[in-house]
Amino acid sequence: MLAVTQPIRLDDVVFLENEYGTIEEITTTYVVIKLWDWRRMVVPLIYFIEKPFQN
């Protein structure tokens, strides 16, 4: 479903869980987001299908 709708792509800026950052890597099971303070947030891919986020 993610491949068809493409709600996120590499280098997109997203706001989720009171944090914001840039999509750094998308795999078949998780997404790595580089946060504004250089930390990395690893989020399950299903999060972007089931929960709202701002892109």
PDB file of N, CA, C and O in Angstrom, chain B, residues numbered from 101:
ATOM      1  N   MET B 101       0.828  -1.193   0.000  1.00  0.00           N
ATOM      2  CA  MET B 101       0.000   0.000   0.000  1.00  0.00           C
ATOM      3  C   MET B 101       0.875   1.260   0.000  1.00  0.00           C
ATOM      4  O   MET B 101       0.543   2.255  -0.644  1.00  0.00           O
ATOM      5  N   LEU B 102       1.966   1.207   0.710  1.00  0.00           N
ATOM      6  CA  LEU B 102       2.852   2.367   0.768  1.00  0.00           C
ATOM      7  C   LEU B 102       3.436   2.676  -0.601  1.00  0.00           C
ATOM      8  O   LEU B 102       3.585   3.844  -0.960  1.00  0.00           O
ATOM      9  N   ALA B 103       3.767   1.648  -1.366  1.00  0.00           N
ATOM     10  CA  ALA B 103       4.355   1.859  -2.687  1.00  0.00           C
ATOM     11  C   ALA B 103       3.360   2.495  -3.652  1.00  0.00           C
ATOM     12  O   ALA B 103       3.753   3.265  -4.528  1.00  0.00           O
ATOM     13  N   VAL B 104       2.087   2.183  -3.500  1.00  0.00           N
ATOM     14  CA  VAL B 104       1.066   2.713  -4.401  1.00  0.00           C
ATOM     15  C   VAL B 104       0.732   4.171  -4.072  1.00  0.00           C
ATOM     16  O   VAL B 104       0.657   5.004  -4.974  1.00  0.00           O
ATOM     17  N   THR B 105       0.535   4.481  -2.801  1.00  0.00           N
ATOM     18  CA  THR B 105       0.100   5.819  -2.425  1.00  0.00           C
ATOM     19  C   THR B 105       1.248   6.799  -2.243  1.00  0.00           C
ATOM     20  O   THR B 105       1.062   8.000  -2.443  1.00  0.00           O
ATOM     21  N   GLN B 106       2.419   6.325  -1.874  1.00  0.00           N
ATOM     22  CA  GLN B 106       3.622   7.122  -1.641  1.00  0.00           C
ATOM     23  C   GLN B 106       3.370   8.319  -0.724  1.00  0.00           C
ATOM     24  O   GLN B 106       3.582   9.461  -1.132  1.00  0.00           O
ATOM     25  N   PRO B 107       2.919   8.072   0.514  1.00  0.00           N
ATOM     26  CA  PRO B 107       2.711   9.193   1.428  1.00  0.00           C
ATOM     27  C   PRO B 107       4.022   9.812   1.907  1.00  0.00           C
ATOM     28  O   PRO B 107       4.044  10.969   2.325  1.00  0.00           O
ATOM     29  N   ILE B 108       5.110   9.049   1.848  1.00  0.00           N
ATOM     30  CA  ILE B 108       6.422   9.580   2.234  1.00  0.00           C
ATOM     31  C   ILE B 108       7.464   9.166   1.209  1.00  0.00           C
ATOM     32  O   ILE B 108       7.358   8.119   0.571  1.00  0.00           O
ATOM     33  N   ARG B 109       8.471  10.013   1.068  1.00  0.00           N
ATOM     34  CA  ARG B 109       9.610   9.724   0.196  1.00  0.00           C
ATOM     35  C   ARG B 109      10.883  10.151   0.912  1.00  0.00           C
ATOM     36  O   ARG B 109      10.823  10.862   1.915  1.00  0.00           O
ATOM     37  N   LEU B 110      12.016   9.728   0.410  1.00  0.00           N
ATOM     38  CA  LEU B 110      13.288  10.136   0.989  1.00  0.00           C
ATOM     39  C   LEU B 110      13.403  11.661   0.958  1.00  0.00           C
ATOM     40  O   LEU B 110      12.975  12.301  -0.002  1.00  0.00           O
ATOM     41  N   ASP B 111      13.968  12.221   1.984  1.00  0.00           N
ATOM     42  CA  ASP B 111      14.201  13.659   2.146  1.00  0.00           C
ATOM     43  C   ASP B 111      12.936  14.472   2.420  1.00  0.00           C
ATOM     44  O   ASP B 111      13.002  15.701   2.455  1.00  0.00           O
ATOM     45  N   ASP B 112      11.798  13.827   2.613  1.00  0.00           N
ATOM     46  CA  ASP B 112      10.599  14.554   3.046  1.00  0.00           C
ATOM     47  C   ASP B 112      10.748  14.935   4.512  1.00  0.00           C
ATOM     48  O   ASP B 112      11.339  14.192   5.295  1.00  0.00           O
ATOM     49  N   VAL B 113      10.216  16.083   4.880  1.00  0.00           N
ATOM     50  CA  VAL B 113      10.187  16.496   6.279  1.00  0.00           C
ATOM     51  C   VAL B 113       8.834  16.089   6.842  1.00  0.00           C
ATOM     52  O   VAL B 113       7.794  16.405   6.264  1.00  0.00           O
ATOM     53  N   VAL B 114       8.848  15.384   7.979  1.00  0.00           N
ATOM     54  CA  VAL B 114       7.610  14.913   8.606  1.00  0.00           C
ATOM     55  C   VAL B 114       7.563  15.357  10.062  1.00  0.00           C
ATOM     56  O   VAL B 114       8.592  15.522  10.716  1.00  0.00           O
ATOM     57  N   PHE B 115       6.342  15.544  10.549  1.00  0.00           N
ATOM     58  CA  PHE B 115       6.086  15.869  11.946  1.00  0.00           C
ATOM     59  C   PHE B 115       5.285  14.716  12.526  1.00  0.00           C
ATOM     60  O   PHE B 115       4.190  14.423  12.047  1.00  0.00           O
ATOM     61  N   LEU B 116       5.824  14.045  13.568  1.00  0.00           N
ATOM     62  CA  LEU B 116       5.110  12.970  14.233  1.00  0.00           C
ATOM     63  C   LEU B 116       5.632  12.805  15.646  1.00  0.00           C
ATOM     64  O   LEU B 116       6.800  13.074  15.924  1.00  0.00           O
ATOM     65  N   GLU B 117       4.754  12.358  16.542  1.00  0.00           N
ATOM     66  CA  GLU B 117       5.123  12.131  17.944  1.00  0.00           C
ATOM     67  C   GLU B 117       5.816  13.350  18.567  1.00  0.00           C
ATOM     68  O   GLU B 117       6.780  13.194  19.317  1.00  0.00           O
ATOM     69  N   ASN B 118       5.340  14.542  18.267  1.00  0.00           N
ATOM     70  CA  ASN B 118       5.901  15.794  18.792  1.00  0.00           C
ATOM     71  C   ASN B 118       7.361  16.013  18.405  1.00  0.00           C
ATOM     72  O   ASN B 118       8.088  16.714  19.109  1.00  0.00           O
ATOM     73  N   GLU B 119       7.785  15.437  17.324  1.00  0.00           N
ATOM     74  CA  GLU B 119       9.142  15.599  16.798  1.00  0.00           C
ATOM     75  C   GLU B 119       9.037  15.885  15.306  1.00  0.00           C
ATOM     76  O   GLU B 119       8.017  15.587  14.684  1.00  0.00           O
ATOM     77  N   TYR B 120      10.074  16.453  14.737  1.00  0.00           N
ATOM     78  CA  TYR B 120      10.109  16.593  13.289  1.00  0.00           C
ATOM     79  C   TYR B 120      11.505  16.266  12.788  1.00  0.00           C
ATOM     80  O   TYR B 120      12.505  16.463  13.478  1.00  0.00           O
ATOM     81  N   GLY B 121      11.536  15.763  11.567  1.00  0.00           N
ATOM     82  CA  GLY B 121      12.807  15.394  10.974  1.00  0.00           C
ATOM     83  C   GLY B 121      12.649  15.021   9.514  1.00  0.00           C
ATOM     84  O   GLY B 121      11.574  15.158   8.930  1.00  0.00           O
ATOM     85  N   THR B 122      13.738  14.550   8.939  1.00  0.00           N
ATOM     86  CA  THR B 122      13.794  14.213   7.524  1.00  0.00           C
ATOM     87  C   THR B 122      13.836  12.696   7.346  1.00  0.00           C
ATOM     88  O   THR B 122      14.561  11.999   8.056  1.00  0.00           O
ATOM     89  N   ILE B 123      13.059  12.198   6.399  1.00  0.00           N
ATOM     90  CA  ILE B 123      13.087  10.769   6.087  1.00  0.00           C
ATOM     91  C   ILE B 123      14.460  10.440   5.503  1.00  0.00           C
ATOM     92  O   ILE B 123      14.861  10.991   4.478  1.00  0.00           O
ATOM     93  N   GLU B 124      15.165   9.542   6.168  1.00  0.00           N
ATOM     94  CA  GLU B 124      16.523   9.213   5.754  1.00  0.00           C
ATOM     95  C   GLU B 124      16.596   7.859   5.053  1.00  0.00           C
ATOM     96  O   GLU B 124      17.387   7.680   4.127  1.00  0.00           O
ATOM     97  N   GLU B 125      15.770   6.905   5.494  1.00  0.00           N
ATOM     98  CA  GLU B 125      15.810   5.553   4.925  1.00  0.00           C
ATOM     99  C   GLU B 125      14.432   4.922   5.044  1.00  0.00           C
ATOM    100  O   GLU B 125      13.760   5.068   6.066  1.00  0.00           O
ATOM    101  N   ILE B 126      14.011   4.217   3.993  1.00  0.00           N
ATOM    102  CA  ILE B 126      12.745   3.487   4.003  1.00  0.00           C
ATOM    103  C   ILE B 126      13.051   2.045   3.638  1.00  0.00           C
ATOM    104  O   ILE B 126      13.597   1.771   2.569  1.00  0.00           O
ATOM    105  N   THR B 127      12.696   1.114   4.534  1.00  0.00           N
ATOM    106  CA  THR B 127      12.877  -0.305   4.252  1.00  0.00           C
ATOM    107  C   THR B 127      11.503  -0.957   4.216  1.00  0.00           C
ATOM    108  O   THR B 127      10.482  -0.274   4.298  1.00  0.00           O
ATOM    109  N   THR B 128      11.479  -2.267   4.095  1.00  0.00           N
ATOM    110  CA  THR B 128      10.200  -2.971   4.039  1.00  0.00           C
ATOM    111  C   THR B 128       9.524  -3.067   5.397  1.00  0.00           C
ATOM    112  O   THR B 128       8.330  -3.359   5.467  1.00  0.00           O
ATOM    113  N   THR B 129      10.264  -2.827   6.483  1.00  0.00           N
ATOM    114  CA  THR B 129       9.673  -2.958   7.813  1.00  0.00           C
ATOM    115  C   THR B 129       9.752  -1.704   8.663  1.00  0.00           C
ATOM    116  O   THR B 129       8.975  -1.576   9.609  1.00  0.00           O
ATOM    117  N   TYR B 130      10.645  -0.776   8.377  1.00  0.00           N
ATOM    118  CA  TYR B 130      10.783   0.415   9.204  1.00  0.00           C
ATOM    119  C   TYR B 130      11.251   1.615   8.389  1.00  0.00           C
ATOM    120  O   TYR B 130      11.709   1.486   7.253  1.00  0.00           O
ATOM    121  N   VAL B 131      11.117   2.798   9.015  1.00  0.00           N
ATOM    122  CA  VAL B 131      11.550   4.058   8.421  1.00  0.00           C
ATOM    123  C   VAL B 131      12.488   4.739   9.410  1.00  0.00           C
ATOM    124  O   VAL B 131      12.195   4.796  10.604  1.00  0.00           O
ATOM    125  N   VAL B 132      13.608   5.251   8.922  1.00  0.00           N
ATOM    126  CA  VAL B 132      14.550   5.982   9.770  1.00  0.00           C
ATOM    127  C   VAL B 132      14.365   7.469   9.495  1.00  0.00           C
ATOM    128  O   VAL B 132      14.425   7.920   8.351  1.00  0.00           O
ATOM    129  N   ILE B 133      14.137   8.226  10.580  1.00  0.00           N
ATOM    130  CA  ILE B 133      13.941   9.662  10.479  1.00  0.00           C
ATOM    131  C   ILE B 133      15.088  10.351  11.210  1.00  0.00           C
ATOM    132  O   ILE B 133      15.337  10.073  12.383  1.00  0.00           O
ATOM    133  N   LYS B 134      15.787  11.250  10.517  1.00  0.00           N
ATOM    134  CA  LYS B 134      16.839  12.039  11.154  1.00  0.00           C
ATOM    135  C   LYS B 134      16.179  13.272  11.749  1.00  0.00           C
ATOM    136  O   LYS B 134      15.677  14.129  11.021  1.00  0.00           O
ATOM    137  N   LEU B 135      16.181  13.358  13.070  1.00  0.00           N
ATOM    138  CA  LEU B 135      15.506  14.442  13.769  1.00  0.00           C
ATOM    139  C   LEU B 135      16.311  15.727  13.691  1.00  0.00           C
ATOM    140  O   LEU B 135      17.479  15.717  13.305  1.00  0.00           O
ATOM    141  N   TRP B 136      15.687  16.819  14.056  1.00  0.00           N
ATOM    142  CA  TRP B 136      16.301  18.152  13.957  1.00  0.00           C
ATOM    143  C   TRP B 136      17.575  18.269  14.778  1.00  0.00           C
ATOM    144  O   TRP B 136      18.444  19.078  14.453  1.00  0.00           O
ATOM    145  N   ASP B 137      17.704  17.462  15.857  1.00  0.00           N
ATOM    146  CA  ASP B 137      18.894  17.537  16.708  1.00  0.00           C
ATOM    147  C   ASP B 137      19.875  16.388  16.417  1.00  0.00           C
ATOM    148  O   ASP B 137      20.678  16.020  17.274  1.00  0.00           O
ATOM    149  N   TRP B 138      19.801  15.840  15.223  1.00  0.00           N
ATOM    150  CA  TRP B 138      20.708  14.811  14.686  1.00  0.00           C
ATOM    151  C   TRP B 138      20.509  13.428  15.289  1.00  0.00           C
ATOM    152  O   TRP B 138      21.293  12.523  15.004  1.00  0.00           O
ATOM    153  N   ARG B 139      19.490  13.238  16.110  1.00  0.00           N
ATOM    154  CA  ARG B 139      19.164  11.889  16.583  1.00  0.00           C
ATOM    155  C   ARG B 139      18.448  11.146  15.470  1.00  0.00           C
ATOM    156  O   ARG B 139      17.994  11.753  14.500  1.00  0.00           O
ATOM    157  N   ARG B 140      18.348   9.839  15.611  1.00  0.00           N
ATOM    158  CA  ARG B 140      17.626   9.022  14.642  1.00  0.00           C
ATOM    159  C   ARG B 140      16.418   8.393  15.329  1.00  0.00           C
ATOM    160  O   ARG B 140      16.531   7.865  16.435  1.00  0.00           O
ATOM    161  N   MET B 141      15.279   8.451  14.676  1.00  0.00           N
ATOM    162  CA  MET B 141      14.069   7.795  15.176  1.00  0.00           C
ATOM    163  C   MET B 141      13.721   6.683  14.199  1.00  0.00           C
ATOM    164  O   MET B 141      13.569   6.926  13.001  1.00  0.00           O
ATOM    165  N   VAL B 142      13.594   5.470  14.706  1.00  0.00           N
ATOM    166  CA  VAL B 142      13.229   4.334  13.875  1.00  0.00           C
ATOM    167  C   VAL B 142      11.764   4.025  14.161  1.00  0.00           C
ATOM    168  O   VAL B 142      11.391   3.729  15.296  1.00  0.00           O
ATOM    169  N   VAL B 143      10.942   4.097  13.125  1.00  0.00           N
ATOM    170  CA  VAL B 143       9.496   3.938  13.261  1.00  0.00           C
ATOM    171  C   VAL B 143       9.057   2.782  12.371  1.00  0.00           C
ATOM    172  O   VAL B 143       9.499   2.687  11.226  1.00  0.00           O
ATOM    173  N   PRO B 144       8.192   1.900  12.878  1.00  0.00           N
ATOM    174  CA  PRO B 144       7.677   0.834  12.019  1.00  0.00           C
ATOM    175  C   PRO B 144       6.931   1.418  10.813  1.00  0.00           C
ATOM    176  O   PRO B 144       6.243   2.431  10.937  1.00  0.00           O
ATOM    177  N   LEU B 145       7.064   0.799   9.688  1.00  0.00           N
ATOM    178  CA  LEU B 145       6.435   1.276   8.460  1.00  0.00           C
ATOM    179  C   LEU B 145       4.915   1.355   8.589  1.00  0.00           C
ATOM    180  O   LEU B 145       4.285   2.233   8.001  1.00  0.00           O
ATOM    181  N   ILE B 146       4.340   0.457   9.342  1.00  0.00           N
ATOM    182  CA  ILE B 146       2.890   0.426   9.508  1.00  0.00           C
ATOM    183  C   ILE B 146       2.377   1.705  10.169  1.00  0.00           C
ATOM    184  O   ILE B 146       1.208   2.054  10.002  1.00  0.00           O
ATOM    185  N   TYR B 147       3.223   2.405  10.911  1.00  0.00           N
ATOM    186  CA  TYR B 147       2.831   3.671  11.555  1.00  0.00           C
ATOM    187  C   TYR B 147       2.310   4.665  10.522  1.00  0.00           C
ATOM    188  O   TYR B 147       1.311   5.343  10.762  1.00  0.00           O
ATOM    189  N   PHE B 148       2.976   4.753   9.381  1.00  0.00           N
ATOM    190  CA  PHE B 148       2.597   5.732   8.359  1.00  0.00           C
ATOM    191  C   PHE B 148       1.324   5.344   7.617  1.00  0.00           C
ATOM    192  O   PHE B 148       0.741   6.163   6.908  1.00  0.00           O
ATOM    193  N   ILE B 149       0.899   4.112   7.778  1.00  0.00           N
ATOM    194  CA  ILE B 149      -0.343   3.658   7.149  1.00  0.00           C
ATOM    195  C   ILE B 149      -1.516   3.826   8.110  1.00  0.00           C
ATOM    196  O   ILE B 149      -2.617   4.182   7.691  1.00  0.00           O
ATOM    197  N   GLU B 150      -1.282   3.571   9.398  1.00  0.00           N
ATOM    198  CA  GLU B 150      -2.378   3.541  10.367  1.00  0.00           C
ATOM    199  C   GLU B 150      -2.614   4.862  11.098  1.00  0.00           C
ATOM    200  O   GLU B 150      -3.750   5.146  11.477  1.00  0.00           O
ATOM    201  N   LYS B 151      -1.579   5.677  11.309  1.00  0.00           N
ATOM    202  CA  LYS B 151      -1.725   6.879  12.127  1.00  0.00           C
ATOM    203  C   LYS B 151      -1.504   8.137  11.295  1.00  0.00           C
ATOM    204  O   LYS B 151      -0.784   8.114  10.296  1.00  0.00           O
ATOM    205  N   PRO B 152      -2.127   9.225  11.714  1.00  0.00           N
ATOM    206  CA  PRO B 152      -1.921  10.482  10.968  1.00  0.00           C
ATOM    207  C   PRO B 152      -0.553  11.094  11.262  1.00  0.00           C
ATOM    208  O   PRO B 152      -0.019  10.965  12.363  1.00  0.00           O
ATOM    209  N   PHE B 153      -0.009  11.754  10.265  1.00  0.00           N
ATOM    210  CA  PHE B 153       1.239  12.483  10.408  1.00  0.00           C
ATOM    211  C   PHE B 153       1.199  13.640   9.452  1.00  0.00           C
ATOM    212  O   PHE B 153       0.409  13.646   8.509  1.00  0.00           O
ATOM    213  N   GLN B 154       2.045  14.622   9.685  1.00  0.00           N
ATOM    214  CA  GLN B 154       2.095  15.790   8.819  1.00  0.00           C
ATOM    215  C   GLN B 154       3.348  15.731   7.986  1.00  0.00           C
ATOM    216  O   GLN B 154       4.443  15.511   8.503  1.00  0.00           O
ATOM    217  N   ASN B 155       3.184  15.930   6.680  1.00  0.00           N
ATOM    218  CA  ASN B 155       4.295  15.842   5.744  1.00  0.00           C
ATOM    219  C   ASN B 155       4.551  17.216   5.171  1.00  0.00           C
ATOM    220  O   ASN B 155       5.452  17.384   4.350  1.00  0.00           O
TER     221      ASN B 155
END
